[in-house]
Amino acid sequence: METTIALAGNPNSGKTTLFNELTGARQHVGNYPGVTVEKKYGTYKDNGSRFSIVDLPGTYSLTAYSLEEVVARDFLVNEKPGMVVNIVDASNLERNLYLTLQFMEMGIPVCIALNMMDVAETRGIDIDADKLSKLLGVPVVPTVARSGKGKVELMNEVVGSLHGNGSIHLDISYGNDIDKALDEIEEKIKAENFLTTTYPARWIALKYLEQDKQVMERGREVSPEFSREIEQIVINASDHLNKTLDTYPEAMIADHRYGYINSILKQGVLTHRQDRNRLQTSDKIDKVVTNRFLGPIIMIAVLIMLYQFTFAYSEMPVGWVEGFFEWLGGFTDARLSDGLLKSLIISGLIDGVGGVLGFVPLIMFMFFGISVLEDSGYLARVAYMLDRIFRMFGLHGSSVMAFIVSGGIAGGCAVPGVMASRTLRSPRERLATLLTVPFMNCGAKLPVFVLLVAAFFAENEAMIMVIITLIAWLGALLVAKLLRSTVIKGESTPFVMELPPYRLPTFKGLLIHTWERTWQYIKKAGTVILLIAIILWAMMTFPGLPDSEVQVFEKERATLLSSAAGPVVDELEHAHEHGEAHEEEHAGLSPAATELEDKLLAIDYHESEAALRHSIAGRIGTALEGVTKLAGFDWRTNIALVGGFAAKEVVVSTLGTAYSLGEVDPEETGSLSDTLVNAPGWSPLVALSLIIFTIFYAPCFVAVVCIAREAGSRKWGAFSMVFNTALAFILAVLVFQIGSILGY
């Protein structure tokens, strides 16, 4: 049986980085608070032994204030790991040891990984790890998780402690008043065996004094009368402290914990070689980067550089991938006879899914750039700067992270963004956040934007992408203000955030993060998008044209061929037999044969278009066209947008399938961007209208389900679909109509 080892610590302590080093798992590591929302698992092997490693959410305390604290504490209590490796930021030792004391108060076996020793050294901080270990009575191992330094020594210490059962139960004195109440509550709890099968008696008493809602609710469920008796003792102690010291038990407990930590650090554990008040490198950079005036300018410049880097360096590999799928379409067309199977493979799979996979190189470059911003610590500064703006619109500073995770820069996902809103304590701010994060430019929308920008705004790709990003943010903030002023009224809560130090990202870490996100995109294209593409292909293929309409087109062909000269028809038939008729510029054909071929292709095109219009999807798209033409959308675009309700990537794949089914020669269609540029009804104005609609319309199906679940009501999921789509359509109509009036 594998022994379970839990990794726990404050956000930004390097916990998830150490997890990757120990397990080799490709987990995402972000240099900002809140990235680890759920616990993650991995395996560590050592001399034939296997250990199950669990990466718990980053937390500052074990008092159930946030979801992270609840998840971490519940795991420790219910799963009872053999050892907790407490990752401590050596450069912020006093604050980080606060969590360590709480582990020890629970009686959990603890081993301290004194991480970021390199950062502590650059700040002139010296730590005597051996003395700290002796004073606390638990193993302490210096580490640098980013480089893997100390991980072997750490695990050796963990294994040794496991065999020696190094559990220590810490009892801290919190002053006469608190200690008296603690002793009284503890005795009563032991006498009644109240919750003692789950928690230590003294720890339960502490949680009651700290007004821990989760523990108190559990106590009321088990024994309402006994819980009320304990609560009365707490009330009496609180009243006494308030009258005598103008404080309350929770604050007194926190003060004494920090006092205990200070008494340890002052015994030669912690020394500063330089003036501890001097400005650190990160502080000096922040004076410029987070400046009220320069900060936003730098942020916009960073965005422009990110998009410029993405488009400039991905152009060639994107061309390679598009060329591969064009070749694959031609190769398949030449070797399969006409029929449903050929149509499914070429139009449904190659042109549909291939259109989505064609953006893999661009997505990879985008994710690489975002990983650099994350791992360097810059995204945390973005959140800090945007907090002032968010408060103006009724949101919370913590909402920034939910927006960024959802694709605030580009390439995120609305689902984890919605889940990240759990960290907001105010129900109203949380609801406003989870209803607006779907407006961000998630990885699913990115292919749509890139397709349209490359087709119609190729000369200013980076700038247009920045404008799209700013529109998404501005729209989300304005909608949040509207919601907070109407259906979700309420006071705003204060925001406190830790800014991690700037770090030079490791190349290994960047590759892990880039590949993890890119692989998720590829998997989605190969599973969800593949399934939806097949379904939509079927909807765009069946029921097919009635025989009566097919005969009309056959008569047109017969009439055209009968009116042509015999030698011209023979020449064309010979060219078809040798595969020459569809070659570029009809090489080798006479002018008369070329003209005849063009007329036949026109009939084929009209027949394909009629079949597509007659299909289930075509009928839906045509029915909507009476309304959507106000925004410039034709029936083909309508089909794609309906499919986009399931997943936004489907918009690209469906457009590829729709225009493929409407064409007759896969070898001449070229890329989807070229097809749209040359297609009737398309223009830069139509593209802009579609971009606006895509930014704001209904979240994908999975995101809607998450919104309903997180909001605790299905009505909010339905609201997000209806409200977002109505808003998107109104904005798209305004853009198209105003643009048309101005002559664009």
Stockholm file with secondary structure:
# STOCKHOLM 1.0

chainA/1-744         METTIALAGNPNSGKTTLFNELTGARQHVGNYPGVTVEKKYGTYKDNGSRFSIVDLPGTYSLTAYSLEEVVARDFLVNEKPGMVVNIVDASNLERNLYLTLQFMEMGIPVCIALNMMDVAETRGIDIDADKLSKLLGVPVVPTVARSGKGKVELMNEVVGSLHGNGSIHLDISYGNDIDKALDEIEEKIKAENFLTTTYPARWIALKYLEQDKQVMERGREVSPEFSREIEQIVINASDHLNKTLDTYPEAMIADHRYGYINSILKQGVLTHRQDRNRLQTSDKIDKVVTNRFLGPIIMIAVLIMLYQFTFAYSEMPVGWVEGFFEWLGGFTDARLSDGLLKSLIISGLIDGVGGVLGFVPLIMFMFFGISVLEDSGYLARVAYMLDRIFRMFGLHGSSVMAFIVSGGIAGGCAVPGVMASRTLRSPRERLATLLTVPFMNCGAKLPVFVLLVAAFFAENEAMIMVIITLIAWLGALLVAKLLRSTVIKGESTPFVMELPPYRLPTFKGLLIHTWERTWQYIKKAGTVILLIAIILWAMMTFPGLPDSEVQVFEKERATLLSSAAGPVVDELEHAHEHGEAHEEEHAGLSPAATELEDKLLAIDYHESEAALRHSIAGRIGTALEGVTKLAGFDWRTNIALVGGFAAKEVVVSTLGTAYSLGEVDPEETGSLSDTLVNAPGWSPLVALSLIIFTIFYAPCFVAVVCIAREAGSRKWGAFSMVFNTALAFILAVLVFQIGSILGY
#=GR chainA/1-744 SS CCEEEEEEECTTSSHHHHHHHHHCCCCCCCSSTTCCCSCEEEEEEETTEEEEEEECCCCSCSSSSSHHHHHHHHHHHHHCCSEEEEEEEGGGHHHHHHHHHHHHHTTCCEEEEEECHHHHHHTTEEECHHHHHHHHTSCEEECBTTTTBTHHHHHHHHHHHHHHTCCCCCCCCCCHHHHHHHHHHHHHHHHHTCSTTTSCHHHHHHHHHTTCHHHHHHHHHHCHHHHHHHHHHHHHHHHHHHHHHSCCHHHHHHHHHHHHHHHHIIIIIEEESSCTTSCCHHHHHHHHHTCTTHHHHHHHHHHHHHHHHHHHHHHHHHHHHHHHHHHHHHHHHHHSCSSHHHHIIIIIIIIIIHHHHTTHHHHHHHHHHHHHHHHHTHHHHHHHHHHHHHHHTTCCTTHHHHHHHHTSSSSBCHHHHHHHGGGCCSHHHHHHHHHHGGGSCBTTTHHHHHHHHHHHCGGGHHHHHHHHHHHHHHHHHHHHHHHHHTTTCCCCCCCCCCCCCCCCCCHHHHHHHHHHHHHHHHHHHHTHHHHHHHHHHHHHHSSCCCHHHHHHHHHHHHHHHHHSCHHHHHHHHHHHHTTCTTSGGGTTCCHHHHHHHHHHHHHHHHHHHHHHHHSHHHHHHHHHHHHHGGGTCCHHHHHHHHHTTTCTHHHHHHHHHHHHHTCSCTTTSCCHHHHHHHSTTCCHHHHHHHHHHHHHSCCCHHHHHHHHHHHTCHHHHHHHHHHHHHHHHHHHHHHHHHHHHTTC
#=GC SS_cons         CCEEEEEEECTTSSHHHHHHHHHCCCCCCCSSTTCCCSCEEEEEEETTEEEEEEECCCCSCSSSSSHHHHHHHHHHHHHCCSEEEEEEEGGGHHHHHHHHHHHHHTTCCEEEEEECHHHHHHTTEEECHHHHHHHHTSCEEECBTTTTBTHHHHHHHHHHHHHHTCCCCCCCCCCHHHHHHHHHHHHHHHHHTCSTTTSCHHHHHHHHHTTCHHHHHHHHHHCHHHHHHHHHHHHHHHHHHHHHHSCCHHHHHHHHHHHHHHHHIIIIIEEESSCTTSCCHHHHHHHHHTCTTHHHHHHHHHHHHHHHHHHHHHHHHHHHHHHHHHHHHHHHHHHSCSSHHHHIIIIIIIIIIHHHHTTHHHHHHHHHHHHHHHHHTHHHHHHHHHHHHHHHTTCCTTHHHHHHHHTSSSSBCHHHHHHHGGGCCSHHHHHHHHHHGGGSCBTTTHHHHHHHHHHHCGGGHHHHHHHHHHHHHHHHHHHHHHHHHTTTCCCCCCCCCCCCCCCCCCHHHHHHHHHHHHHHHHHHHHTHHHHHHHHHHHHHHSSCCCHHHHHHHHHHHHHHHHHSCHHHHHHHHHHHHTTCTTSGGGTTCCHHHHHHHHHHHHHHHHHHHHHHHHSHHHHHHHHHHHHHGGGTCCHHHHHHHHHTTTCTHHHHHHHHHHHHHTCSCTTTSCCHHHHHHHSTTCCHHHHHHHHHHHHHSCCCHHHHHHHHHHHTCHHHHHHHHHHHHHHHHHHHHHHHHHHHHTTC
//
